[in-house]
Amino acid sequence: MEPVKLAAKFNDEGAHHIYVIGGVTIQRFMHARLIDELTLTSRVSGIGFGNSAVCGLDGDVH
C-alpha cells in the first residue's frame, strides 16, 4: 500500500503516531512528506539488508 493511503487508513482508525522502520519504507514516507519528526536509532545488528534510510534522497528534508 502506498504511504499516503496507509497514513490515511491509520488516521481513520485513530492513530496519531506510527513507527516506520526499514530503509526503503522510510524513504517512501519521506518522499511523500509524511514524516514530521524523526528519531534515529543506531545499533549494530546482523539483521536487515537493503538500502539505507537516507540513500537516494534528493537533498535536505525540512
TIVO-2410 file (N, C-alpha, C; in nm, 3 decimals):
# residues 62
REC num residu      c1      c2      c3 atome chaine
REC   1      M   0.086  -0.118   0.000     N      A
REC   1      M   0.000   0.000   0.000    CA      A
REC   1      M   0.090   0.124   0.000     C      A
REC   2      E   0.053   0.224  -0.075     N      A
REC   2      E   0.129   0.348  -0.082    CA      A
REC   2      E   0.123   0.422   0.051     C      A
REC   3      P   0.232   0.493   0.087     N      A
REC   3      P   0.237   0.562   0.216    CA      A
REC   3      P   0.120   0.657   0.242     C      A
REC   4      V   0.077   0.732   0.141     N      A
REC   4      V  -0.033   0.828   0.163    CA      A
REC   4      V  -0.161   0.753   0.199     C      A
REC   5      K  -0.189   0.644   0.128     N      A
REC   5      K  -0.310   0.565   0.158    CA      A
REC   5      K  -0.298   0.497   0.294     C      A
REC   6      L  -0.179   0.449   0.325     N      A
REC   6      L  -0.157   0.382   0.453    CA      A
REC   6      L  -0.172   0.481   0.568     C      A
REC   7      A  -0.116   0.601   0.553     N      A
REC   7      A  -0.129   0.704   0.656    CA      A
REC   7      A  -0.275   0.744   0.675     C      A
REC   8      A  -0.349   0.755   0.565     N      A
REC   8      A  -0.491   0.789   0.574    CA      A
REC   8      A  -0.569   0.679   0.648     C      A
REC   9      K  -0.535   0.554   0.618     N      A
REC   9      K  -0.601   0.441   0.685    CA      A
REC   9      K  -0.575   0.444   0.835     C      A
REC  10      F  -0.448   0.466   0.874     N      A
REC  10      F  -0.416   0.475   1.017    CA      A
REC  10      F  -0.488   0.592   1.082     C      A
REC  11      N  -0.492   0.705   1.013     N      A
REC  11      N  -0.561   0.823   1.066    CA      A
REC  11      N  -0.709   0.795   1.086     C      A
REC  12      D  -0.771   0.730   0.989     N      A
REC  12      D  -0.914   0.694   1.001    CA      A
REC  12      D  -0.939   0.601   1.119     C      A
REC  13      E  -0.839   0.521   1.152     N      A
REC  13      E  -0.851   0.428   1.265    CA      A
REC  13      E  -0.813   0.492   1.399     C      A
REC  14      G  -0.778   0.622   1.396     N      A
REC  14      G  -0.750   0.695   1.518    CA      A
REC  14      G  -0.604   0.701   1.560     C      A
REC  15      A  -0.513   0.651   1.475     N      A
REC  15      A  -0.370   0.657   1.510    CA      A
REC  15      A  -0.317   0.797   1.486     C      A
REC  16      H  -0.238   0.845   1.579     N      A
REC  16      H  -0.178   0.977   1.566    CA      A
REC  16      H  -0.028   0.969   1.542     C      A
REC  17      H   0.031   0.857   1.576     N      A
REC  17      H   0.174   0.835   1.558    CA      A
REC  17      H   0.195   0.693   1.507     C      A
REC  18      I   0.289   0.679   1.416     N      A
REC  18      I   0.326   0.544   1.372    CA      A
REC  18      I   0.478   0.533   1.374     C      A
REC  19      Y   0.525   0.413   1.386     N      A
REC  19      Y   0.667   0.384   1.387    CA      A
REC  19      Y   0.701   0.321   1.253     C      A
REC  20      V   0.780   0.392   1.174     N      A
REC  20      V   0.818   0.344   1.041    CA      A
REC  20      V   0.959   0.289   1.049     C      A
REC  21      I   0.978   0.167   1.003     N      A
REC  21      I   1.109   0.103   1.011    CA      A
REC  21      I   1.145   0.045   0.874     C      A
REC  22      G   1.270   0.053   0.842     N      A
REC  22      G   1.320  -0.003   0.716    CA      A
REC  22      G   1.359   0.107   0.620     C      A
REC  23      G   1.476   0.095   0.564     N      A
REC  23      G   1.532   0.200   0.479    CA      A
REC  23      G   1.441   0.246   0.366     C      A
REC  24      V   1.397   0.153   0.283     N      A
REC  24      V   1.313   0.190   0.169    CA      A
REC  24      V   1.178   0.242   0.215     C      A
REC  25      T   1.122   0.183   0.319     N      A
REC  25      T   0.993   0.229   0.372    CA      A
REC  25      T   1.005   0.371   0.424     C      A
REC  26      I   1.110   0.399   0.497     N      A
REC  26      I   1.132   0.535   0.548    CA      A
REC  26      I   1.146   0.632   0.431     C      A
REC  27      Q   1.221   0.594   0.329     N      A
REC  27      Q   1.237   0.680   0.210    CA      A
REC  27      Q   1.102   0.713   0.148     C      A
REC  28      R   1.017   0.614   0.134     N      A
REC  28      R   0.885   0.636   0.072    CA      A
REC  28      R   0.800   0.733   0.153     C      A
REC  29      F   0.804   0.719   0.286     N      A
REC  29      F   0.729   0.811   0.371    CA      A
REC  29      F   0.789   0.951   0.366     C      A
REC  30      M   0.921   0.962   0.358     N      A
REC  30      M   0.986   1.093   0.349    CA      A
REC  30      M   0.954   1.160   0.216     C      A
REC  31      H   0.961   1.085   0.107     N      A
REC  31      H   0.928   1.141  -0.025    CA      A
REC  31      H   0.783   1.188  -0.031     C      A
REC  32      A   0.695   1.121   0.041     N      A
REC  32      A   0.554   1.160   0.046    CA      A
REC  32      A   0.530   1.273   0.147     C      A
REC  33      R   0.637   1.317   0.212     N      A
REC  33      R   0.630   1.424   0.313    CA      A
REC  33      R   0.535   1.391   0.428     C      A
REC  34      L   0.541   1.266   0.471     N      A
REC  34      L   0.454   1.220   0.580    CA      A
REC  34      L   0.527   1.212   0.713     C      A
REC  35      I   0.655   1.237   0.714     N      A
REC  35      I   0.732   1.231   0.839    CA      A
REC  35      I   0.759   1.374   0.885     C      A
REC  36      D   0.711   1.407   1.005     N      A
REC  36      D   0.736   1.541   1.058    CA      A
REC  36      D   0.828   1.539   1.179     C      A
REC  37      E   0.862   1.420   1.225     N      A
REC  37      E   0.956   1.405   1.334    CA      A
REC  37      E   1.032   1.275   1.312     C      A
REC  38      L   1.162   1.281   1.333     N      A
REC  38      L   1.245   1.164   1.306    CA      A
REC  38      L   1.338   1.139   1.423     C      A
REC  39      T   1.335   1.018   1.473     N      A
REC  39      T   1.426   0.975   1.578    CA      A
REC  39      T   1.513   0.866   1.518     C      A
REC  40      L   1.642   0.889   1.515     N      A
REC  40      L   1.733   0.791   1.459    CA      A
REC  40      L   1.791   0.704   1.569     C      A
REC  41      T   1.790   0.577   1.546     N      A
REC  41      T   1.847   0.481   1.639    CA      A
REC  41      T   1.951   0.401   1.565     C      A
REC  42      S   2.068   0.393   1.621     N      A
REC  42      S   2.176   0.318   1.559    CA      A
REC  42      S   2.210   0.200   1.646     C      A
REC  43      R   2.223   0.086   1.583     N      A
REC  43      R   2.253  -0.034   1.658    CA      A
REC  43      R   2.326  -0.131   1.566     C      A
REC  44      V   2.430  -0.188   1.614     N      A
REC  44      V   2.500  -0.289   1.536    CA      A
REC  44      V   2.417  -0.416   1.539     C      A
REC  45      S   2.385  -0.465   1.422     N      A
REC  45      S   2.297  -0.580   1.415    CA      A
REC  45      S   2.327  -0.661   1.290     C      A
REC  46      G   2.304  -0.788   1.299     N      A
REC  46      G   2.323  -0.875   1.184    CA      A
REC  46      G   2.197  -0.893   1.102     C      A
REC  47      I   2.090  -0.820   1.138     N      A
REC  47      I   1.966  -0.833   1.063    CA      A
REC  47      I   1.944  -0.710   0.977     C      A
REC  48      G   1.870  -0.727   0.873     N      A
REC  48      G   1.836  -0.616   0.786    CA      A
REC  48      G   1.935  -0.599   0.672     C      A
REC  49      F   1.883  -0.598   0.556     N      A
REC  49      F   1.964  -0.580   0.436    CA      A
REC  49      F   1.892  -0.481   0.347     C      A
REC  50      G   1.961  -0.428   0.252     N      A
REC  50      G   1.897  -0.338   0.157    CA      A
REC  50      G   1.950  -0.197   0.169     C      A
REC  51      N   1.872  -0.103   0.121     N      A
REC  51      N   1.914   0.036   0.116    CA      A
REC  51      N   1.902   0.105   0.251     C      A
REC  52      S   1.993   0.198   0.272     N      A
REC  52      S   1.989   0.282   0.391    CA      A
REC  52      S   1.868   0.375   0.382     C      A
REC  53      A   1.820   0.417   0.497     N      A
REC  53      A   1.704   0.507   0.502    CA      A
REC  53      A   1.734   0.642   0.437     C      A
REC  54      V   1.859   0.684   0.433     N      A
REC  54      V   1.891   0.817   0.382    CA      A
REC  54      V   1.956   0.814   0.245     C      A
REC  55      C   1.972   0.700   0.185     N      A
REC  55      C   2.025   0.692   0.049    CA      A
REC  55      C   1.917   0.735  -0.049     C      A
REC  56      G   1.957   0.804  -0.151     N      A
REC  56      G   1.865   0.836  -0.258    CA      A
REC  56      G   1.774   0.956  -0.235     C      A
REC  57      L   1.795   1.028  -0.125     N      A
REC  57      L   1.717   1.150  -0.104    CA      A
REC  57      L   1.774   1.260  -0.194     C      A
REC  58      D   1.686   1.346  -0.245     N      A
REC  58      D   1.729   1.449  -0.340    CA      A
REC  58      D   1.796   1.568  -0.272     C      A
REC  59      G   1.797   1.573  -0.143     N      A
REC  59      G   1.857   1.685  -0.072    CA      A
REC  59      G   1.810   1.686   0.071     C      A
REC  60      D   1.827   1.800   0.136     N      A
REC  60      D   1.783   1.812   0.274    CA      A
REC  60      D   1.632   1.798   0.284     C      A
REC  61      V   1.587   1.740   0.393     N      A
REC  61      V   1.445   1.727   0.422    CA      A
REC  61      V   1.413   1.827   0.532     C      A
REC  62      H   1.319   1.915   0.506     N      A
REC  62      H   1.284   2.019   0.604    CA      A
REC  62      H   1.147   1.995   0.659     C      A
***
